[in-house]
Amino acid sequence: MAVSFTGRRIICIKNNFLLTPCRSGYIILLPEVPTDVPDDPLLKTQGIPEISSLSTEKCSNAVKKYALNFESAIWKIEDQLKGNPAQNLFAEVLDPLEKHGAPLDTTWGLVKTLFFTNKNLMPGRTYVNIHDKARRFRAIKFNSKPVYTACKEASLNNDFTEEQKRVVGKYILEGRLNGLDLDHVQYINLQQTIKQITNQRTKFKYNIDMATKKFQHTIFDHSVVREFPESVLKMLALDSSQPNLGPWKVTLIPHVYSKFLEYCPDRDLRWNMWQAYTRRASKFSDSTLQNSTHLEELRYHRRYQASLLGFDSFAAMSMETKMAGSVENVKTMITSLLARARPSQDREILELQEFAISRGFDGAMQLWDVPYWKRKQYTSLFGYSEKQLREYFPLPKVLAGLFTLCEQLFGVHIQERKGVSTWHPDVQYFDILEPDSTEPVAGFYFDPYARNDKLWTYQDAGWVIALRGRSSAVNTTPLASLIFNLPQPQEGQPALLSISDLHLLFKKFGHALQHLLTRTSYLEVSGLSNVEWDAIEVCSNFMVHWLYNQNTIDLISGHVETGDPLPSSMMQQLCLGQKHMAGYELCRELYLASLDLELHTSKDFWWDLVKKLWPQYLAFPLDSKDSHPCSFAAIFCEEWGAAYYCHLWGRVIAADVFSTFLEAELHSTEDRSAVGRRFRSTFLALGGSCHPGEVFRRFRGRDPSPRALLSSLGLKQYGVSDTPNTKK
């Protein structure tokens, strides 16, 4: 019999029934999970899930079953540890946790896949309930004091492998951040603080959502949308089946807002949208939805949370799970990049102003003008249309070329397997095989096209969902779902991809490779698990660099009618186009990263921090009503608080990694395949079993430098002395 404390009620679980005490004994309650659920209702641990048989009820029941099994396993381990300290931590504690957690993880992954691919089968409210339950139960092991104590005591053991030390270290770090070292009073204070943070985050997000929905503008004048491509008109039209007729509704939803600023020729309308967007959830729009107070409350509670755990600031606490290791190292990286980006930005804005004037623009360039004139300048400089480029990138050719590239670089063969159960006829299943082997080392589903039953149908969306990790204890191989909203094939032709589609495909595939090609033995460090946040996007950004390599373009391009590869002249223009206004874009990212760090290290009022930082990073004057921190959802509603810089850090590392391949081609010190195998044996194979700073040194032979990123963006004349220190 297992006992659980749920609020004020004591629940006993015996023979899968719930018993609750009363004055006369126990009342038998209905089982939370039907007792006739098979042991493995949704998944084949050693094979491929029976996806075609999935249903909402099966998913819900399976998650409940595996969650309760997992919790019961933890209780059993805790009981054993109370009387008998573990003699063999992995055999007695961590391996059993992995075995009982694996079915829950896989079922949870299947639920996520259905949520993104079939909103009718997995409605949002149902998914949230299942997701919250799975996440809550999955986290129990990191909140177990007996397990934490056993790991701390065993960490003194020098017989562990490097991978085992990382597994044990993860339990210790998670336990420390969860307050398991604190006394009872401090622990209660920490839990109350975390609850207050959660409440403030919820209010912050609600205000942003309401403020975003509240604003809308309907366009009836066809001249306003004369430059809009059909894909954007379809997104805005009240009747999407007749996108050219109108009227068109514009909102502050980010992907709608950004496209509107890019294509709208009316400057007054652009300003109206910009001011509404930057004043969302502030006192300058609707005072009942203002986030200024919630923002400061969040900062205060995060500071208190960090102080309870022994850190100087929330940012310092954040660095415990980062490759950078310290706020100082991050600031050094930001300063190094800014030294080249800011002068480039000033020059780019001046050139953009001159270009706009030559096209009839009257006035000083402002932030709400940049997206529109940037697009016009880009088209003028590089001369090709998106439609022309699409014709060279049919999806079957791109996919075949991508698989060939992986075979050349990493020595793996990717092969479609027919007859696999999937959730839609469009979905394909692929095995990943080693040379001269018929036994797959991993597999993945590929769901490429936009559909009405998918969760989101705007084109820039893509997800990689880990269904199963690699584990020696459970004897499993990696499995993943790759989900996109690429354009559907039209008029007998294959789907044709834009450059942004190619970026998304290569980026998500790089992300998936890190999960699929891992060689670790434990789920806790398999693939992307336990990888420091600022290194989590290295492989995805690395793969994008191959899109600007001539050999890769020759592999993935073939005109939809003639089969000819992309002409070298267009390839050159493509490479130049990626550097267009790179200084301006980089400065914007650097500003947001720096603002995030300052908000989580300083106690100054948020507006004072904005006024201090803005002129250092941006060439435009700060509008007195610009309240963008009040809608900075990534750092206040999502998990990027004191971590927004991670996106840039990953780009720095990825560019440095890719430069190794360029050096190999230029200097012939070793061929590309040898460097690719080394990349696979480090970044792809090691997963979270080794600190990413050490992973990089094993691959590159030194610490990272920002020079490669600056060079790839065309921001040259960089000083060697500014190399950041990434040792931890």
KAMOQUI-V355473 format. One line per field, one symbol per residue. ss: DSSP state (H for helix, E for strand, L for the rest). psi: psi as a letter, one per 20 degrees, with the letter a starting at -180 (. if undefined). burial: 1 if it has 16 or more other ideal C-beta (glycine too) atoms within 10 Angstrom, else 0. A space follows every 50 residues. Layout:
ss = ???
psi = ???
burial = ???
This chain:
ss = LEEEEELLEEEEEELLEEEEEELLEEEEELLLLLLLLLLLLLLLLLLLLL HHHLLHHHHHHHHHHHHHHHHHHHHHHHHHHHHLLLLLHHHHHHHHHHHH HHHHHHHHHHHHHHHHHLLLLLLHHHHHHHHHHHHHHHLHHHHLHHHHHH HHHHLLLLLLLHHHHHHHHHHHHHHHHLLLLLLHHHHHHHHHHHHHHHHH HHHHHHHHHHHHHHLEEEELLHHHHLLLLHHHHHHHELLHHHLLLLLEEE ELLHHHHHHHHHHLLLHHHHHHHHHHHHLLLLLLLLHHHLLHHHHHHHHH HHHHHHHHLLLLLHHHHHHHHLLLLLHHHHHHHHHHHHHHHHHHHHHHHH HHHHHHHHLLLLLLLLHHHHHHHHHHHHHHHHLLLHHHHHLLEEHHHHHH HHHHHHHHHHLEEEEELLLLLLLLLLLEEEEEEELLLLLLLEEEEEEEEL LLLLLLLLLLLEEEEEEELLELLLLELEEEEEEEEELLLLLLLLLELLHH HHHHHHHHHHHHHHHHLLLLLLHHHLLLLLLLHHHLLHHHHHHHHHHHLH HHHHHHLELLLLLLLLLHHHHHHHHHHLLLLHHHHHHHHHHHHHHHHHHL LLLLLHHHHHHHHHHHHLLLLLLLLLLHHHHLHHHHLLLLLLLLLHHHHH HHHHHHHHHHHHHHHHHLLLLHHHHHHHHHHHHHLLLLLLLHHHHHHHHH LLLLLLHHHHHHLLLLLLLHHHLLLLLL
psi = pqpqoocippppopkjqpppqahjcqpprqphppijprhmhhqohicpqm hijqrggggghgggghghggghhggggghhhhhoqphngghhfhghhggh hghggghghgggghghinighmqggggggggggggghhihhijogggggh gghiiipjiqrgghhhgghggggggghjkiiqrgghgggghhghhhgggh gggggggggghghhpqppphohhhjhiprhhghhhhphniimhihrrppp ajpghgghhghhipiohhhggggghhgijqkriieohikqjgghghgggg hhgggghhjkqhrhghghihkqhghqhghghggggghhhhhghggggghg hhgggggijjporpprhihggghggggghghijqrhggghiimpghgggg hghgghgggikqpppqpqjppriqhipqppqpqqqkqioqirqqqonhqp qhiqgqjqhjpqqppohprpphhilqqqprpoprlqqqqpliqrppqrhh ggggghghhhghhhghjqkriphijpdipjpqhijhjghghghhhiikpg hghhgiqophghiqrpqhghgghgghhiipkhgghhhgghghggggghhj hqiqqhhhhghghghhhqiqqppijokhhikmhhihhakjpkjhihgggh hggghgghhhhghghgikhqrhhghghhggifhhhhcjiqphghgghhgh jrqqqihgghghijnalpphijpqojq.
burial = 00000000001010000110000000000010100010001110100110 10010101111111111111101110100110000100110111111111 11111111111111111110010001100100110011011101011111 11010000010011111111110111111111000010110011011001 10111011001100100010000110011001111110000010010101 11000110111111000011011101111111011100111101101110 11111101101011111110111111101111110111111101100110 01101100001000101111111101100001000000111111101110 11101100110111000001011000111111100000011111111111 00011000101111111111101101111111111110100000111110 11111111111111111111111111111111111111111111111110 01101111000000110001100110110111110111111111111111 11000100110011001111001001111111101110011111111111 11111111111101000000010011001101111111111110111011 0001111111011010010001110101
